[in-house]
Amino acid sequence: MPTFTELLPATKSEKHGALKWEPAIDNATSHFAGVLTITGKRDHCRYRVEEYPADEPGRAFLLFKLDAGTDCTEERYGCFLAKGGANLCECRGFVATRGCKHIVGLTELVRAGQV
């Protein structure tokens, strides 16, 4: 699959965000889905994305940081895209505002049929 690039919807804190998706070549035997790069005005961070079965209706992902990003204290984030839209992420941005670049990026990938 070729690389997928998309501009992210503008938010209060990020007017010009973008994502780049490099899908795994063969993930039939592992949870590895690909590498997601999220770029914004303050940072540029790559994540190894793994998808796992979810207990609730929706999709569960782990994003392992490949770069420092804006929060150097965290190594990974758990994200859940709920069928009903009650998404969750473990990052500080989500805890503070109930929204974050990780959820926005994963939502765009799912919408585009990339994951």
Chimera marker file (.cmm) of the C-alpha trace (Angstrom):
<marker_set name="trace">
<marker id="1" x="0.000" y="0.000" z="0.000" r="1" g="1" b="0" radius="0.5"/>
<marker id="2" x="1.338" y="3.485" z="-0.771" r="1" g="1" b="0" radius="0.5"/>
<marker id="3" x="1.866" y="6.214" z="1.817" r="1" g="1" b="0" radius="0.5"/>
<marker id="4" x="-1.270" y="8.181" z="2.744" r="1" g="1" b="0" radius="0.5"/>
<marker id="5" x="-1.064" y="11.904" z="3.578" r="1" g="1" b="0" radius="0.5"/>
<marker id="6" x="-3.925" y="14.052" z="4.842" r="1" g="1" b="0" radius="0.5"/>
<marker id="7" x="-4.435" y="17.509" z="6.345" r="1" g="1" b="0" radius="0.5"/>
<marker id="8" x="-6.114" y="17.352" z="9.728" r="1" g="1" b="0" radius="0.5"/>
<marker id="9" x="-9.162" y="19.434" z="10.617" r="1" g="1" b="0" radius="0.5"/>
<marker id="10" x="-8.227" y="22.708" z="12.320" r="1" g="1" b="0" radius="0.5"/>
<marker id="11" x="-8.632" y="22.786" z="16.086" r="1" g="1" b="0" radius="0.5"/>
<marker id="12" x="-8.325" y="25.541" z="18.679" r="1" g="1" b="0" radius="0.5"/>
<marker id="13" x="-4.704" y="24.605" z="19.424" r="1" g="1" b="0" radius="0.5"/>
<marker id="14" x="-3.621" y="23.401" z="15.956" r="1" g="1" b="0" radius="0.5"/>
<marker id="15" x="-4.672" y="25.237" z="12.801" r="1" g="1" b="0" radius="0.5"/>
<marker id="16" x="-2.402" y="23.438" z="10.311" r="1" g="1" b="0" radius="0.5"/>
<marker id="17" x="-1.907" y="19.821" z="11.374" r="1" g="1" b="0" radius="0.5"/>
<marker id="18" x="-1.202" y="16.955" z="8.995" r="1" g="1" b="0" radius="0.5"/>
<marker id="19" x="-0.685" y="13.219" z="9.106" r="1" g="1" b="0" radius="0.5"/>
<marker id="20" x="1.357" y="10.761" z="7.098" r="1" g="1" b="0" radius="0.5"/>
<marker id="21" x="0.526" y="7.056" z="7.201" r="1" g="1" b="0" radius="0.5"/>
<marker id="22" x="2.924" y="4.306" z="6.183" r="1" g="1" b="0" radius="0.5"/>
<marker id="23" x="0.978" y="1.028" z="6.404" r="1" g="1" b="0" radius="0.5"/>
<marker id="24" x="2.632" y="-2.223" z="7.373" r="1" g="1" b="0" radius="0.5"/>
<marker id="25" x="3.378" y="-4.414" z="4.393" r="1" g="1" b="0" radius="0.5"/>
<marker id="26" x="2.127" y="-7.627" z="6.002" r="1" g="1" b="0" radius="0.5"/>
<marker id="27" x="0.347" y="-7.422" z="9.332" r="1" g="1" b="0" radius="0.5"/>
<marker id="28" x="-1.626" y="-10.671" z="9.046" r="1" g="1" b="0" radius="0.5"/>
<marker id="29" x="0.368" y="-12.253" z="11.882" r="1" g="1" b="0" radius="0.5"/>
<marker id="30" x="0.956" y="-9.233" z="14.144" r="1" g="1" b="0" radius="0.5"/>
<marker id="31" x="-0.826" y="-6.262" z="15.671" r="1" g="1" b="0" radius="0.5"/>
<marker id="32" x="1.471" y="-3.831" z="13.816" r="1" g="1" b="0" radius="0.5"/>
<marker id="33" x="-0.636" y="-1.686" z="11.476" r="1" g="1" b="0" radius="0.5"/>
<marker id="34" x="1.924" y="0.910" z="10.369" r="1" g="1" b="0" radius="0.5"/>
<marker id="35" x="3.697" y="4.140" z="11.255" r="1" g="1" b="0" radius="0.5"/>
<marker id="36" x="1.699" y="7.329" z="11.805" r="1" g="1" b="0" radius="0.5"/>
<marker id="37" x="3.433" y="10.710" z="11.678" r="1" g="1" b="0" radius="0.5"/>
<marker id="38" x="1.528" y="13.678" z="13.095" r="1" g="1" b="0" radius="0.5"/>
<marker id="39" x="2.910" y="17.113" z="12.282" r="1" g="1" b="0" radius="0.5"/>
<marker id="40" x="1.835" y="20.413" z="13.782" r="1" g="1" b="0" radius="0.5"/>
<marker id="41" x="3.212" y="23.858" z="14.484" r="1" g="1" b="0" radius="0.5"/>
<marker id="42" x="4.789" y="22.774" z="17.797" r="1" g="1" b="0" radius="0.5"/>
<marker id="43" x="5.898" y="19.229" z="17.089" r="1" g="1" b="0" radius="0.5"/>
<marker id="44" x="6.487" y="16.360" z="14.729" r="1" g="1" b="0" radius="0.5"/>
<marker id="45" x="6.128" y="12.856" z="16.133" r="1" g="1" b="0" radius="0.5"/>
<marker id="46" x="6.088" y="9.352" z="14.680" r="1" g="1" b="0" radius="0.5"/>
<marker id="47" x="4.127" y="6.506" z="16.269" r="1" g="1" b="0" radius="0.5"/>
<marker id="48" x="4.208" y="2.752" z="15.732" r="1" g="1" b="0" radius="0.5"/>
<marker id="49" x="0.495" y="1.901" z="15.575" r="1" g="1" b="0" radius="0.5"/>
<marker id="50" x="-0.812" y="-1.440" z="16.791" r="1" g="1" b="0" radius="0.5"/>
<marker id="51" x="-4.468" y="-2.470" z="16.807" r="1" g="1" b="0" radius="0.5"/>
<marker id="52" x="-5.946" y="-4.825" z="19.370" r="1" g="1" b="0" radius="0.5"/>
<marker id="53" x="-9.382" y="-6.389" z="19.911" r="1" g="1" b="0" radius="0.5"/>
<marker id="54" x="-11.682" y="-4.142" z="21.948" r="1" g="1" b="0" radius="0.5"/>
<marker id="55" x="-14.017" y="-5.244" z="24.758" r="1" g="1" b="0" radius="0.5"/>
<marker id="56" x="-16.534" y="-2.538" z="23.825" r="1" g="1" b="0" radius="0.5"/>
<marker id="57" x="-17.952" y="-1.736" z="20.354" r="1" g="1" b="0" radius="0.5"/>
<marker id="58" x="-15.203" y="0.195" z="18.597" r="1" g="1" b="0" radius="0.5"/>
<marker id="59" x="-11.486" y="-0.104" z="17.831" r="1" g="1" b="0" radius="0.5"/>
<marker id="60" x="-8.534" y="-0.112" z="20.230" r="1" g="1" b="0" radius="0.5"/>
<marker id="61" x="-5.048" y="1.119" z="19.321" r="1" g="1" b="0" radius="0.5"/>
<marker id="62" x="-1.684" y="1.527" z="21.014" r="1" g="1" b="0" radius="0.5"/>
<marker id="63" x="0.546" y="4.300" z="19.678" r="1" g="1" b="0" radius="0.5"/>
<marker id="64" x="4.196" y="3.746" z="20.605" r="1" g="1" b="0" radius="0.5"/>
<marker id="65" x="6.262" y="6.928" z="20.310" r="1" g="1" b="0" radius="0.5"/>
<marker id="66" x="9.257" y="6.743" z="17.977" r="1" g="1" b="0" radius="0.5"/>
<marker id="67" x="10.185" y="10.398" z="18.689" r="1" g="1" b="0" radius="0.5"/>
<marker id="68" x="10.060" y="12.525" z="21.845" r="1" g="1" b="0" radius="0.5"/>
<marker id="69" x="6.969" y="14.540" z="20.852" r="1" g="1" b="0" radius="0.5"/>
<marker id="70" x="5.560" y="17.213" z="23.156" r="1" g="1" b="0" radius="0.5"/>
<marker id="71" x="5.361" y="15.001" z="26.278" r="1" g="1" b="0" radius="0.5"/>
<marker id="72" x="8.751" y="13.406" z="26.907" r="1" g="1" b="0" radius="0.5"/>
<marker id="73" x="7.428" y="11.533" z="29.959" r="1" g="1" b="0" radius="0.5"/>
<marker id="74" x="5.226" y="9.147" z="27.948" r="1" g="1" b="0" radius="0.5"/>
<marker id="75" x="6.336" y="6.208" z="25.783" r="1" g="1" b="0" radius="0.5"/>
<marker id="76" x="2.940" y="5.225" z="24.398" r="1" g="1" b="0" radius="0.5"/>
<marker id="77" x="-0.752" y="6.114" z="24.339" r="1" g="1" b="0" radius="0.5"/>
<marker id="78" x="-3.793" y="3.870" z="24.404" r="1" g="1" b="0" radius="0.5"/>
<marker id="79" x="-6.603" y="5.119" z="22.165" r="1" g="1" b="0" radius="0.5"/>
<marker id="80" x="-10.150" y="3.856" z="21.723" r="1" g="1" b="0" radius="0.5"/>
<marker id="81" x="-12.414" y="4.877" z="18.852" r="1" g="1" b="0" radius="0.5"/>
<marker id="82" x="-15.904" y="4.074" z="20.102" r="1" g="1" b="0" radius="0.5"/>
<marker id="83" x="-18.749" y="3.182" z="17.745" r="1" g="1" b="0" radius="0.5"/>
<marker id="84" x="-20.926" y="5.825" z="19.442" r="1" g="1" b="0" radius="0.5"/>
<marker id="85" x="-18.278" y="8.539" z="19.271" r="1" g="1" b="0" radius="0.5"/>
<marker id="86" x="-17.224" y="8.515" z="22.954" r="1" g="1" b="0" radius="0.5"/>
<marker id="87" x="-13.533" y="8.211" z="22.050" r="1" g="1" b="0" radius="0.5"/>
<marker id="88" x="-10.752" y="7.946" z="24.636" r="1" g="1" b="0" radius="0.5"/>
<marker id="89" x="-7.009" y="8.616" z="24.742" r="1" g="1" b="0" radius="0.5"/>
<marker id="90" x="-4.501" y="8.445" z="27.597" r="1" g="1" b="0" radius="0.5"/>
<marker id="91" x="-2.592" y="11.590" z="26.602" r="1" g="1" b="0" radius="0.5"/>
<marker id="92" x="-2.566" y="14.792" z="28.659" r="1" g="1" b="0" radius="0.5"/>
<marker id="93" x="-4.263" y="16.766" z="25.892" r="1" g="1" b="0" radius="0.5"/>
<marker id="94" x="-7.257" y="14.451" z="25.892" r="1" g="1" b="0" radius="0.5"/>
<marker id="95" x="-7.509" y="14.474" z="29.683" r="1" g="1" b="0" radius="0.5"/>
<marker id="96" x="-7.535" y="18.292" z="29.657" r="1" g="1" b="0" radius="0.5"/>
<marker id="97" x="-9.793" y="18.947" z="26.660" r="1" g="1" b="0" radius="0.5"/>
<marker id="98" x="-11.529" y="15.644" z="25.751" r="1" g="1" b="0" radius="0.5"/>
<marker id="99" x="-9.881" y="15.851" z="22.317" r="1" g="1" b="0" radius="0.5"/>
<marker id="100" x="-6.380" y="15.249" z="20.934" r="1" g="1" b="0" radius="0.5"/>
<marker id="101" x="-4.282" y="14.816" z="17.804" r="1" g="1" b="0" radius="0.5"/>
<marker id="102" x="-4.087" y="11.049" z="18.344" r="1" g="1" b="0" radius="0.5"/>
<marker id="103" x="-7.862" y="10.612" z="18.166" r="1" g="1" b="0" radius="0.5"/>
<marker id="104" x="-8.126" y="13.027" z="15.225" r="1" g="1" b="0" radius="0.5"/>
<marker id="105" x="-5.363" y="11.199" z="13.330" r="1" g="1" b="0" radius="0.5"/>
<marker id="106" x="-6.782" y="7.719" z="13.959" r="1" g="1" b="0" radius="0.5"/>
<marker id="107" x="-10.295" y="8.899" z="13.071" r="1" g="1" b="0" radius="0.5"/>
<marker id="108" x="-9.028" y="10.248" z="9.737" r="1" g="1" b="0" radius="0.5"/>
<marker id="109" x="-7.247" y="6.938" z="9.000" r="1" g="1" b="0" radius="0.5"/>
<marker id="110" x="-10.384" y="4.931" z="9.729" r="1" g="1" b="0" radius="0.5"/>
<marker id="111" x="-12.545" y="7.334" z="7.692" r="1" g="1" b="0" radius="0.5"/>
<marker id="112" x="-10.173" y="6.958" z="4.732" r="1" g="1" b="0" radius="0.5"/>
<marker id="113" x="-10.160" y="3.155" z="5.020" r="1" g="1" b="0" radius="0.5"/>
<marker id="114" x="-6.436" y="3.043" z="5.805" r="1" g="1" b="0" radius="0.5"/>
<marker id="115" x="-6.810" y="0.960" z="8.991" r="1" g="1" b="0" radius="0.5"/>
<link id1="1" id2="2" r="1" g="1" b="0" radius="0.2"/>
<link id1="2" id2="3" r="1" g="1" b="0" radius="0.2"/>
<link id1="3" id2="4" r="1" g="1" b="0" radius="0.2"/>
<link id1="4" id2="5" r="1" g="1" b="0" radius="0.2"/>
<link id1="5" id2="6" r="1" g="1" b="0" radius="0.2"/>
<link id1="6" id2="7" r="1" g="1" b="0" radius="0.2"/>
<link id1="7" id2="8" r="1" g="1" b="0" radius="0.2"/>
<link id1="8" id2="9" r="1" g="1" b="0" radius="0.2"/>
<link id1="9" id2="10" r="1" g="1" b="0" radius="0.2"/>
<link id1="10" id2="11" r="1" g="1" b="0" radius="0.2"/>
<link id1="11" id2="12" r="1" g="1" b="0" radius="0.2"/>
<link id1="12" id2="13" r="1" g="1" b="0" radius="0.2"/>
<link id1="13" id2="14" r="1" g="1" b="0" radius="0.2"/>
<link id1="14" id2="15" r="1" g="1" b="0" radius="0.2"/>
<link id1="15" id2="16" r="1" g="1" b="0" radius="0.2"/>
<link id1="16" id2="17" r="1" g="1" b="0" radius="0.2"/>
<link id1="17" id2="18" r="1" g="1" b="0" radius="0.2"/>
<link id1="18" id2="19" r="1" g="1" b="0" radius="0.2"/>
<link id1="19" id2="20" r="1" g="1" b="0" radius="0.2"/>
<link id1="20" id2="21" r="1" g="1" b="0" radius="0.2"/>
<link id1="21" id2="22" r="1" g="1" b="0" radius="0.2"/>
<link id1="22" id2="23" r="1" g="1" b="0" radius="0.2"/>
<link id1="23" id2="24" r="1" g="1" b="0" radius="0.2"/>
<link id1="24" id2="25" r="1" g="1" b="0" radius="0.2"/>
<link id1="25" id2="26" r="1" g="1" b="0" radius="0.2"/>
<link id1="26" id2="27" r="1" g="1" b="0" radius="0.2"/>
<link id1="27" id2="28" r="1" g="1" b="0" radius="0.2"/>
<link id1="28" id2="29" r="1" g="1" b="0" radius="0.2"/>
<link id1="29" id2="30" r="1" g="1" b="0" radius="0.2"/>
<link id1="30" id2="31" r="1" g="1" b="0" radius="0.2"/>
<link id1="31" id2="32" r="1" g="1" b="0" radius="0.2"/>
<link id1="32" id2="33" r="1" g="1" b="0" radius="0.2"/>
<link id1="33" id2="34" r="1" g="1" b="0" radius="0.2"/>
<link id1="34" id2="35" r="1" g="1" b="0" radius="0.2"/>
<link id1="35" id2="36" r="1" g="1" b="0" radius="0.2"/>
<link id1="36" id2="37" r="1" g="1" b="0" radius="0.2"/>
<link id1="37" id2="38" r="1" g="1" b="0" radius="0.2"/>
<link id1="38" id2="39" r="1" g="1" b="0" radius="0.2"/>
<link id1="39" id2="40" r="1" g="1" b="0" radius="0.2"/>
<link id1="40" id2="41" r="1" g="1" b="0" radius="0.2"/>
<link id1="41" id2="42" r="1" g="1" b="0" radius="0.2"/>
<link id1="42" id2="43" r="1" g="1" b="0" radius="0.2"/>
<link id1="43" id2="44" r="1" g="1" b="0" radius="0.2"/>
<link id1="44" id2="45" r="1" g="1" b="0" radius="0.2"/>
<link id1="45" id2="46" r="1" g="1" b="0" radius="0.2"/>
<link id1="46" id2="47" r="1" g="1" b="0" radius="0.2"/>
<link id1="47" id2="48" r="1" g="1" b="0" radius="0.2"/>
<link id1="48" id2="49" r="1" g="1" b="0" radius="0.2"/>
<link id1="49" id2="50" r="1" g="1" b="0" radius="0.2"/>
<link id1="50" id2="51" r="1" g="1" b="0" radius="0.2"/>
<link id1="51" id2="52" r="1" g="1" b="0" radius="0.2"/>
<link id1="52" id2="53" r="1" g="1" b="0" radius="0.2"/>
<link id1="53" id2="54" r="1" g="1" b="0" radius="0.2"/>
<link id1="54" id2="55" r="1" g="1" b="0" radius="0.2"/>
<link id1="55" id2="56" r="1" g="1" b="0" radius="0.2"/>
<link id1="56" id2="57" r="1" g="1" b="0" radius="0.2"/>
<link id1="57" id2="58" r="1" g="1" b="0" radius="0.2"/>
<link id1="58" id2="59" r="1" g="1" b="0" radius="0.2"/>
<link id1="59" id2="60" r="1" g="1" b="0" radius="0.2"/>
<link id1="60" id2="61" r="1" g="1" b="0" radius="0.2"/>
<link id1="61" id2="62" r="1" g="1" b="0" radius="0.2"/>
<link id1="62" id2="63" r="1" g="1" b="0" radius="0.2"/>
<link id1="63" id2="64" r="1" g="1" b="0" radius="0.2"/>
<link id1="64" id2="65" r="1" g="1" b="0" radius="0.2"/>
<link id1="65" id2="66" r="1" g="1" b="0" radius="0.2"/>
<link id1="66" id2="67" r="1" g="1" b="0" radius="0.2"/>
<link id1="67" id2="68" r="1" g="1" b="0" radius="0.2"/>
<link id1="68" id2="69" r="1" g="1" b="0" radius="0.2"/>
<link id1="69" id2="70" r="1" g="1" b="0" radius="0.2"/>
<link id1="70" id2="71" r="1" g="1" b="0" radius="0.2"/>
<link id1="71" id2="72" r="1" g="1" b="0" radius="0.2"/>
<link id1="72" id2="73" r="1" g="1" b="0" radius="0.2"/>
<link id1="73" id2="74" r="1" g="1" b="0" radius="0.2"/>
<link id1="74" id2="75" r="1" g="1" b="0" radius="0.2"/>
<link id1="75" id2="76" r="1" g="1" b="0" radius="0.2"/>
<link id1="76" id2="77" r="1" g="1" b="0" radius="0.2"/>
<link id1="77" id2="78" r="1" g="1" b="0" radius="0.2"/>
<link id1="78" id2="79" r="1" g="1" b="0" radius="0.2"/>
<link id1="79" id2="80" r="1" g="1" b="0" radius="0.2"/>
<link id1="80" id2="81" r="1" g="1" b="0" radius="0.2"/>
<link id1="81" id2="82" r="1" g="1" b="0" radius="0.2"/>
<link id1="82" id2="83" r="1" g="1" b="0" radius="0.2"/>
<link id1="83" id2="84" r="1" g="1" b="0" radius="0.2"/>
<link id1="84" id2="85" r="1" g="1" b="0" radius="0.2"/>
<link id1="85" id2="86" r="1" g="1" b="0" radius="0.2"/>
<link id1="86" id2="87" r="1" g="1" b="0" radius="0.2"/>
<link id1="87" id2="88" r="1" g="1" b="0" radius="0.2"/>
<link id1="88" id2="89" r="1" g="1" b="0" radius="0.2"/>
<link id1="89" id2="90" r="1" g="1" b="0" radius="0.2"/>
<link id1="90" id2="91" r="1" g="1" b="0" radius="0.2"/>
<link id1="91" id2="92" r="1" g="1" b="0" radius="0.2"/>
<link id1="92" id2="93" r="1" g="1" b="0" radius="0.2"/>
<link id1="93" id2="94" r="1" g="1" b="0" radius="0.2"/>
<link id1="94" id2="95" r="1" g="1" b="0" radius="0.2"/>
<link id1="95" id2="96" r="1" g="1" b="0" radius="0.2"/>
<link id1="96" id2="97" r="1" g="1" b="0" radius="0.2"/>
<link id1="97" id2="98" r="1" g="1" b="0" radius="0.2"/>
<link id1="98" id2="99" r="1" g="1" b="0" radius="0.2"/>
<link id1="99" id2="100" r="1" g="1" b="0" radius="0.2"/>
<link id1="100" id2="101" r="1" g="1" b="0" radius="0.2"/>
<link id1="101" id2="102" r="1" g="1" b="0" radius="0.2"/>
<link id1="102" id2="103" r="1" g="1" b="0" radius="0.2"/>
<link id1="103" id2="104" r="1" g="1" b="0" radius="0.2"/>
<link id1="104" id2="105" r="1" g="1" b="0" radius="0.2"/>
<link id1="105" id2="106" r="1" g="1" b="0" radius="0.2"/>
<link id1="106" id2="107" r="1" g="1" b="0" radius="0.2"/>
<link id1="107" id2="108" r="1" g="1" b="0" radius="0.2"/>
<link id1="108" id2="109" r="1" g="1" b="0" radius="0.2"/>
<link id1="109" id2="110" r="1" g="1" b="0" radius="0.2"/>
<link id1="110" id2="111" r="1" g="1" b="0" radius="0.2"/>
<link id1="111" id2="112" r="1" g="1" b="0" radius="0.2"/>
<link id1="112" id2="113" r="1" g="1" b="0" radius="0.2"/>
<link id1="113" id2="114" r="1" g="1" b="0" radius="0.2"/>
<link id1="114" id2="115" r="1" g="1" b="0" radius="0.2"/>
</marker_set>
